[in-house]
Structures are given as structure tokens and as C-alpha cells.
């Protein structure tokens, strides 16, 4: 019973304190939120000291309480940010010192005060002169260094037989207008064999492109050579029947698969066939013969290597030097300039003839006589 009464007194004391101060006292040790003031006395000190029982009402009455503590200065709670701003001096970092722009103000010398001037006018005059004489230094203009122009390489190309301006421009990967302007030519101008044309390309590169071959130097690689001529390294290696990672020795000659060379080979393939035909050419003397007894032996329809001949066949007989010296053989496909179609080697001529072919014309003696003897170019 006694313990319960004490608890009741504590609760009553707290209620009375609330009534006296209008709000619960806050201890300094439990400051939270935006509270900046606190009371140094704990709520535990407000317990009742003496109590008395009233028999009629049967309830506790507070007789005495501790005296109300004197009003003292409340302690102020300061946040860390306020403490830094109020009590600590923050200086700018030294590593950034000197980077800020400096503004120079030139203050003119004070003028002599006129006798009849007023003080207010003087202040306005000085203020105006300060604004007028405010000068900001401009950054010093340093001279821009001149960039040395790299001289453009220049070489000479000698016109060959069959060359045209468009063909030369295609060969060296240039625009036709650039080539004509550089040499002062017009599109209708004709070129002469041996005529010199100026090109914006190194002379060594001009010679390599014109010949279609490149002589390897010390330190060259497939990649460096391909890059110099705008080629694919793998295509360059394949064109020369080499491996991609093959090492090159100085002095070795490489064939260049340049666009104009590949285009010319493609034209020959379309004209003469696709089985390596048209890679050789030779100028020879061409005659004609038929399957008559006076022009052949006793077997006019039987040729060398026991080949059977029939009128209408496109067949030629060749001198023996073409077989042994120039690599022709039985069945070689031959294109004759001025004649359509492809002829095959099926016969051979007498030993006394050199660089000569005989065109078979079946039984058409008149046609053979009209042909007579001509100088032609053969391709095989």
C-alpha cells in the first residue's frame, strides 16, 4: 500500500509541474529535434515530501513539495554547423591560391577642392571618376606560331601507248579534273607517247604503280606495303602466293593487285576464257591452208599427234619454236587478232619455219587464197 501511494504521489507531482509551467520540463540530456533550451533539474526531484490522509474524502493531499528551483540561464544547444561558422575561421585552400582573376582599379589623384563647391557635389564627383577609371587588364596577345606547310610530293609519269587521261587518272586513283588542271590540259587534248605528266605522288610510288610491281626495302612488311598502296594485306599475300605472316627479304619483288590491273585481267578473261587464257602475246606471220593433197601429205585430214580434222573446225598449225620455246602444246587455246572465236593448236609446221602459224580453212581454197600472208598478234 505504501509503495502504491508513492507512485501515486509521483504522478500527482508531475501533473502539478505541468500545470505550473504549462509544459513538461525537458532535461538537457534528452534534447532532440529543433529544441535549443533545457532545464538542469530532473523531473525526479519534484516528488512530494509530506502527505496527509483525509478520512472523509479518502485521498492523498500534497502537503509540501520541493521548492521551485530558481530561474537560471538556460543552456543553449549549438549545432556543429553554427559552431563552425561562429567560432572557427575557415581559410581557402592554398593549392588554389593565385588562380583567381585579379581586378586592378586605378584611383585618380584627388582634385583640388574649389572654393565655391559643396561637399555633396564633391562626393558625387569622386564616385563618378572611380567608375570611369575602372580598368580591367586584358590578357596579353601572344603571336600565333606559323605552321610550316608540308611540301606536296610531285612526280613525273611518261605516257605509254594506249594511255588516255581517264585511264591515267584511274590508274593513280585521281580525279580527272585534278589531273587536267595540274598539267594545263583539256578533255579533248590528245596525248603523245613519252609526254610527261605531273602527278601529286612520290616518284618511286609512280614507278611502282605504272609497272605493277614493288621492290621490297629493309623494314618493309606486307601490312606497310599494302597500306602505302591502299590494298588489303591478305589480298596482297594471296596475289603473290604467300602466307599472311610471311617475312619479306629486301630486294624481293611483289606484284601489286592494283584496281586497273585486276580490271584488265577481268577483261581478258571475258574475251579469251577463264582458264588462264590470254596471259601471253606474240606477233607472228599467219598463213592459211586447206585439206588438199597439194598442201599436205597423203593424209590431208590427219594432223600431228593423230588429230582428226574436219572442215569448219577452228584449228591452227604452229611452227616448232612456238612449241619448244614459247610453251605451246597440243590443244592450246589461241586467240588471233582480227579473227573471231578461239582456235586450238592441233598441228605443227615444218622445222624451217620460225614464229609462224597456219590457219586451217577446211576445203575452202578460195578463202585461203584471199587470206594470203599476214602479220597478226596471237594470245594464249
C-alpha positions in Angstrom: 0.0 0.0 0.0 2.8 2.3 0.8 4.6 1.7 -2.4 1.5 2.3 -4.4 0.9 5.6 -2.6 4.4 6.7 -3.5 3.8 6.0 -7.2 0.5 8.0 -6.9 2.4 10.9 -5.4 4.9 10.9 -8.2 2.2 11.0 -10.8 0.4 13.9 -9.0 3.7 15.8 -8.7 4.3 15.5 -12.4 0.7 16.8 -13.1 1.2 19.7 -10.8 4.5 20.6 -12.5 2.8 20.5 -15.9 0.1 22.8 -14.5 2.7 25.3 -13.2 4.9 25.6 -16.2 2.3 24.8 -18.9 4.5 22.1 -20.4 6.6 19.3 -19.4 10.1 20.2 -18.3 12.8 18.9 -20.7 16.0 17.5 -19.4 19.3 18.6 -21.0 20.3 15.0 -21.6 17.3 14.3 -23.8 17.4 17.3 -26.2 16.0 16.3 -29.6 14.9 17.9 -32.8 14.9 21.7 -33.0 14.9 22.2 -29.2 17.5 24.8 -28.1 16.7 25.2 -24.4 16.6 22.7 -21.4 16.2 22.6 -17.7 19.0 21.4 -15.5 16.6 19.8 -12.9 15.3 16.4 -13.4 11.6 15.5 -13.0 12.6 13.0 -10.3 13.2 15.9 -7.8 9.6 17.0 -7.9 8.4 14.2 -5.5 6.1 15.1 -2.6 7.9 15.3 0.8 4.9 15.1 3.3 1.4 13.7 2.8 -1.8 13.6 4.9 -4.8 11.4 4.8 -8.3 12.9 4.9 -10.8 10.3 6.3 -13.8 11.9 4.7 -12.5 12.1 1.1 -10.1 9.2 1.4 -7.5 10.6 -1.0 -3.9 11.8 -0.7 -3.3 15.5 -0.4 0.1 17.0 -1.2 1.3 18.8 1.9 4.7 20.0 0.8 6.7 19.8 -2.4 10.2 20.8 -3.1 10.7 24.4 -3.7 10.6 25.5 -7.3 14.2 25.9 -8.5 15.3 29.5 -9.1 15.2 30.7 -12.6 18.6 30.3 -14.1 20.0 30.9 -17.5 19.1 28.2 -19.9 21.8 26.4 -21.7 21.8 26.9 -25.5 22.3 24.0 -27.8 24.5 24.8 -30.8 24.7 22.7 -33.9 28.0 21.8 -35.4 27.4 24.0 -38.5 26.7 27.0 -36.3 29.8 26.3 -34.2 31.9 26.2 -37.3 30.5 29.5 -38.7 30.7 31.3 -35.3 34.0 30.1 -33.7 36.1 28.6 -36.5 37.8 30.6 -39.2 37.9 28.7 -42.5 40.6 29.7 -44.9 40.7 28.9 -48.6 42.9 26.0 -49.7 46.5 27.1 -50.6 46.7 24.9 -53.7 44.1 27.1 -55.4 45.7 30.4 -54.4 46.7 32.6 -57.3 44.2 31.2 -59.7 41.5 33.8 -59.2 41.5 36.7 -61.6 42.8 40.0 -60.2 41.0 43.2 -61.0 43.1 46.4 -60.8 41.4 49.7 -60.0 43.2 52.8 -60.7 42.1 55.5 -58.3 42.8 59.0 -59.6 44.5 61.6 -57.5 42.1 63.8 -55.5 41.3 67.1 -57.2 41.8 70.3 -55.5 38.6 71.5 -53.8 37.2 74.6 -55.5 36.3 77.4 -53.2 32.6 77.5 -54.0 32.0 73.7 -54.2 29.6 71.9 -51.9 30.5 68.7 -50.0 27.7 66.6 -51.7 28.8 67.6 -55.1 32.3 66.5 -54.3 31.3 63.0 -53.2 29.2 62.5 -56.4 32.2 63.7 -58.5 34.6 61.3 -56.9 32.2 58.4 -57.3 31.8 59.1 -61.0 35.5 59.3 -61.5 36.0 55.9 -59.8 33.6 54.2 -62.1 35.0 55.9 -65.2 38.6 55.0 -64.3 37.8 51.3 -63.5 40.2 49.4 -65.9 40.4 45.7 -66.3 43.7 44.5 -67.8 43.2 42.5 -71.0 45.2 39.2 -71.5 48.4 39.7 -73.4 48.0 38.6 -77.0 50.9 36.3 -77.9 51.8 35.8 -81.6 50.4 32.6 -83.0 53.3 30.5 -84.3 53.2 29.8 -88.0 52.6 26.2 -89.0 55.1 25.1 -91.6 53.3 23.6 -94.6 54.5 20.1 -95.6 55.6 20.2 -99.2 53.3 18.1 -101.5 55.2 15.3 -103.3 55.4 15.5 -107.0 56.5 13.0 -109.6 56.5 12.6 -113.4 54.7 9.9 -115.4 55.6 9.2 -119.1 52.7 8.5 -121.3 52.7 4.9 -122.8 51.0 3.6 -125.9 47.2 3.3 -125.4 47.1 5.7 -122.5 44.3 8.3 -122.1 43.7 10.9 -119.5 40.8 9.0 -117.9 42.9 5.8 -117.9 45.8 7.5 -116.2 43.5 9.1 -113.6 42.0 5.7 -112.8 45.5 4.1 -112.6 46.7 6.6 -109.9 43.3 7.0 -108.1 42.9 10.7 -109.1 40.1 12.8 -110.3 40.2 13.6 -114.0 39.8 17.3 -113.3 42.7 17.4 -110.9 45.0 15.7 -113.4 44.0 18.1 -116.2 44.3 21.3 -114.0 47.7 20.2 -112.7 49.0 19.8 -116.3 47.0 22.5 -118.0 45.2 20.1 -120.3 41.6 19.9 -121.6 39.5 16.8 -122.0 39.8 16.9 -125.8 43.6 17.2 -125.9 45.4 14.2 -127.3 48.4 12.6 -125.5 51.7 11.8 -127.2 53.8 8.7 -126.3 56.6 9.9 -124.0 54.7 13.0 -122.9 55.5 13.9 -119.2 52.6 14.5 -116.8 53.0 15.9 -113.3 51.3 13.9 -110.6 51.0 14.8 -106.8 52.6 11.4 -105.9 56.1 10.4 -105.0 58.2 9.3 -108.0 59.0 5.9 -106.5 55.3 5.2 -106.0 54.5 6.3 -109.6 57.0 3.9 -111.0 55.7 1.0 -108.8 52.0 1.7 -109.9 52.9 2.0 -113.6 54.8 -1.3 -113.6 52.5 -3.0 -111.1 55.4 -4.3 -109.0 57.2 -3.1 -105.8 60.7 -3.9 -104.8 60.9 -4.6 -101.0 63.1 -2.5 -98.9 64.7 -3.1 -95.5 62.0 -3.0 -92.8 59.0 -3.4 -95.1 56.1 -5.7 -94.2 53.0 -6.9 -96.0 50.9 -4.5 -93.9 53.1 -1.4 -94.6 53.3 -2.1 -98.3 49.5 -2.7 -98.5 48.8 0.5 -96.6 51.1 2.5 -98.9 49.2 1.4 -102.0 45.7 1.2 -100.4 45.5 -2.6 -100.7 44.3 -5.4 -98.4 47.3 -7.2 -96.8 45.6 -10.6 -97.3 44.8 -9.9 -100.9 48.4 -8.8 -101.5 49.7 -12.0 -99.9 47.2 -14.2 -101.9 48.1 -12.4 -105.2 51.8 -13.2 -104.6 51.0 -16.8 -103.4 52.4 -16.1 -99.9 51.3 -16.6 -96.3 49.8 -13.7 -94.4 52.6 -13.7 -91.8 55.5 -14.4 -94.2 58.7 -12.3 -93.7 59.9 -10.3 -96.6 63.6 -10.0 -97.6 65.0 -6.8 -99.0 65.1 -6.9 -102.8 62.2 -9.2 -103.3 59.7 -8.1 -106.0 56.0 -8.2 -105.2 53.2 -8.0 -107.7 50.6 -5.3 -106.8 46.9 -6.2 -107.3 46.0 -2.7 -108.2 42.4 -2.0 -109.4 43.4 -1.2 -113.0 45.5 -4.4 -113.3 42.7 -6.5 -111.9 40.2 -4.8 -114.3 42.5 -5.5 -117.3 42.7 -9.2 -116.3 39.0 -9.4 -115.9 38.5 -8.0 -119.5 41.0 -10.6 -120.8 39.1 -13.4 -119.1 35.8 -12.3 -120.6 37.5 -12.1 -124.1 39.6 -15.2 -124.0 38.2 -17.5 -121.4 38.8 -18.2 -117.7 41.4 -21.0 -117.7 44.5 -18.8 -117.6 43.9 -17.8 -121.3 45.4 -14.6 -122.7 48.4 -14.2 -120.4 50.9 -14.4 -123.3 51.0 -12.5 -126.6 53.3 -12.7 -129.6 53.4 -11.2 -133.1 53.7 -13.9 -135.8 53.3 -14.4 -139.5 50.0 -16.1 -140.3 49.2 -18.1 -143.5 46.3 -20.4 -144.4 46.0 -24.0 -145.6 43.3 -26.5 -146.6 42.8 -30.3 -146.7 44.0 -30.8 -150.3 46.7 -33.1 -151.4 49.0 -30.4 -152.8 49.1 -28.5 -149.5 49.5 -31.5 -147.2 50.8 -35.1 -147.3 48.9 -38.2 -148.3 46.6 -37.9 -145.3 45.1 -34.4 -145.6 42.6 -34.9 -142.7 45.1 -36.4 -140.3 47.3 -33.9 -138.4 50.1 -34.2 -135.9 49.5 -36.1 -132.7 47.0 -38.1 -134.7 44.4 -35.4 -134.5 41.4 -35.8 -137.0 40.5 -32.6 -138.9 37.1 -31.7 -140.3 36.0 -28.7 -142.3 34.7 -25.9 -140.1 37.0 -26.7 -137.2 39.0 -23.7 -135.7 42.4 -25.3 -135.9 46.0 -23.9 -136.4 49.3 -25.4 -137.1 52.3 -23.7 -135.4 56.0 -23.6 -136.0 58.0 -25.8 -133.8 59.8 -22.9 -132.0 56.4 -21.9 -130.5 56.1 -25.4 -129.0 59.6 -25.7 -127.6 60.5 -22.0 -126.9 57.1 -20.3 -126.1 55.4 -23.2 -124.3 52.6 -24.1 -126.7 51.4 -27.7 -126.9 48.7 -29.9 -128.4 45.3 -28.4 -127.5 46.5 -24.9 -126.5 43.7 -22.3 -126.9 44.8 -19.3 -129.1 43.1 -16.0 -129.9 44.1 -14.4 -133.3 43.8 -10.7 -133.7 41.3 -9.8 -136.4 39.5 -13.2 -136.3 36.5 -14.1 -134.1 36.5 -17.1 -131.8 39.1 -19.3 -130.2 41.5 -21.6 -132.2 43.2 -24.7 -130.9 46.7 -26.0 -131.7 46.2 -29.4 -133.4 49.1 -29.5 -135.9 52.7 -28.4 -136.3 54.7 -27.0 -139.3 58.0 -27.8 -140.9 61.2 -27.2 -139.0 62.3 -24.4 -141.3 59.6 -22.0 -140.2 60.0 -19.6 -137.2 57.3 -17.6 -135.4 54.7 -18.7 -137.8 51.2 -20.2 -137.7 49.0 -21.8 -140.4 45.2 -21.4 -140.1 43.1 -24.3 -141.2 40.2 -23.4 -143.6 38.8 -26.8 -144.3 38.2 -27.2 -148.1 37.6 -23.5 -148.9 40.6 -22.9 -151.1 39.4 -19.5 -152.3 39.1 -18.2 -148.7 42.7 -19.4 -148.0 44.0 -17.6 -151.1 42.2 -14.4 -150.0 43.8 -14.6 -146.6 47.3 -14.9 -148.1 50.0 -13.9 -145.7 49.5 -11.5 -142.8 51.2 -10.3 -139.6 49.0 -10.9 -136.6 49.2 -10.9 -132.8 48.2 -14.1 -131.1 47.2 -14.5 -127.4 47.3 -17.8 -125.4 
